[in-house]
Each structure stands twice: as C-alpha cells, then as structure tokens.
Amino acid sequence: MKPHTLLCLFVAVVAMAFGSCNDDVFVSGDLPAANLEVRIEGDGGETTVGIAKKGLEKISVDRYDGMKQFRCYNHAGEEIPCDSPAAEIARIVYESVWLNYEIVVEKDALRIKSIENCSGIEMVESIRLEYAYATRFIKVSIEAGERMRLETCAYEGDMEIVDNAGTRAERKSFNNGGHIDQTFGVYPMIQAQSYAYAIVKPADSWAKTFKLAMPLLQYHGGWVIEASKDEFYPGDKYRFSIPNLLDKVTVPVPANTKVVVTSEVTMTTARASGVMTFLAPVSGKKHDVPFTCEAIYPKCYDVKIEDEKN
C-alpha cells in the first residue's frame, strides 16, 4: 500500500474515533459550552433555561451552608433528600427570612422563579449541574424586591433602672500666679457625651441588617419609652443629644493661688425587653424577633473646687 493511501486511512480512523466520542458526550450540542448567567426580578420574576438532560447526575445550589435551607421534591410531590439523583428531583425550594425562590425541573429545561426578595439587596445564587463528563453553572441574579419592614415593636415587663450606675470624673488644676483675681470655665458634661446612647440587641442577627425607627429607652428627668427621631441599625449605638452639654461652671481663682477642680458626672442606666415583628410584604409572612434595649445617660454633675496644697 502506498504511503499516501496509508496516511489517508489513518486520518479517517482518527476522525471516526473523535466523531464517535463527541456523539456520546455532547448530545446534539445541548450542553452549553460555558456557564450561563440570568437575571430575574425579586418579586415574582421568572425565567426558563434550557439544559441537557443526558448524563445529568446531580442538581444543587452552591451555598456556604450547603443545601440545609432547601427542600427537594420528586415528581409525585413528595419531599426527598436534596442529594438524590437528578432524575428523581422535580422541584427545589429555597426559603429564608428574606429570600424565597424555586427551581422546577422540566423536560429539557429549568424554570427558575423568585417568589420574594425582601432583603433590600440583589442576591446571587449559583445552580450547579453535575454531568458524568462535565460540570456547568447557572448564575442567577435575583434583583431586590420590596424590602422587609418593621411592623410593630412592643416592650414587655418593667424597666430595670439603676439611678446611680457609676460616675465619670475629671480633675484639672488652675494656677493664678498674678496679682489679679481670675476666673476659669469648666464644662462638666462634655466629658460624658459619649455616655448618652441606647443600643438594641435583637436575638436574631439578621435583624441587624435592617435600618429602622422604633421606640427606645430615653431619659428626660426620668426613663421613658419614646420613638427614635432617626433610623438606625440594631446593634449600633443610637446617640442622644444632651441639652445641658455646654453648661459652664465658673471657677474663681484668687491672685497667687492654685486650685484643683474635680467635676464628676453621675450615670443612670435602664434596660427593657420586648418583641419586634417584621413583615415580608409580598408573602405576608411575619417574623417575631425578641430584643433587649439598654441605655445609659449622664443625669447630673457635681463640681468641687479645692486649694492645691504644696
């Protein structure tokens, strides 16, 4: 046989081998050559993505906590383990406090529907398709829908109040070495301005992500429950203004005298507990979150003036 004929035969055999391999794996070109990306609206958005079913072994969603918050169902509507073979899974449902969506497995496609995204931010999910011969991903961006809101906030029980919850003292020396009497000013409350705040501590950490306005423990000559003027994040300090922050105490210092001024501010604290109820606006679901509010305030001050002894 001539060399030219042998070369042609060899090329033909190789072409047949590779052609056979392609027919077995990439079914009619249905398997995407690359990962896919889709975007849907957060409240009721829906899309359908075509997929190859031949060789598909597993369907899952990549999350840091695995599939713990997912529920999977078979074609009879019965709940089954989420690590079941892909052929047995007909629907995958994800439901958390603020995100709810489902994946429906159809004949040659996945139908992805967002029921609700009330987190206030876009959420990104990654669907993993594991084949016998490859792995593909579908990146799903779920846009922010109507945000969850605080519906009610109710305090329960009595306040725990401590009238004398410690003091903060500041000591200053004033030296008048001249022959004329002088005066100096001190501002006792300025040293205590960082001790005027309330902090709300929710039992569920997710509640800290929602900026809200709610009733707080506030001091006006006595502790009361009063609505906050501004929105804030639970877990952060809500600062109070101090009306007498710039109270000035005049200190007389006679000629040729050195005095020591001690200003002392007394704190008061309060603590109370209650329940915040959050509403998911689309689904109408309500979530009760126990919380504690703790507050501190500088209620009074005292100034002492003494001659410094050499």
Helices and strands as residue ranges (DSSP letters): H 3-25, G 27-29, E 36-40, E 46-50, E 56-62, E 70-73, E 79-80, G 86-88, E 91-95, E 99-105, E 109-117, E 123-131, E 135-142, E 149-162, E 167-176, E 182-186, G 188-195, E 197-202, G 205-209, E 215-219, E 223-227, E 237-239, E 249-253, E 257-279, E 286-307
